[in-house]
Amino acid sequence: MLADSGASRLISMKRHDNLKLFGIPNCTTVKQARAWLAEHALEVPFHDFKKQGVDAAWLGKVVAQTGWQALVNLRGTTWRKLTDAEKAAVTDKTSAIQLMQNQPSVIKRPVLELDGAYHIGFSEDQYQSIFGN
């Protein structure tokens, strides 16, 4: 249950059986997504890439649906800190998955999984469209 900050009533959390959020808790965009989900009373299990790791099979499913280029964050600090040789080595799905497993911070975040569909990043409009809230 979630207390409504504007009143003393309680709001029931809505739970989706096939819903999970993936990311890194300190990431600003992940924080925004988690706050939006909580504000809309959606109970969402969270997978922390840093603590729980990144499974190659899961990455393969996301990449198959979104393409590896969408999942590798080329604008982030982690990518920018890679050597030119490391960047040049990321040329296909296999090399991208290897990099993302070795350096989970290079994954664009958050990744929302809902009923087998993967949604990368966060914006209020995107989540409103997904959840109809």
Beta strands, then each sheet from edge to edge (+ up, - down):
strand 1: 2-3
strand 2: 10-11
strand 3: 14-15
strand 4: 19-23
strand 5: 42-43
strand 6: 46-48
strand 7: 111-114
strand 8: 117-120
sheet 1: 1+ 2-
sheet 2: 3+ 5+
sheet 3: 6+ 4+ 7- 8+
end
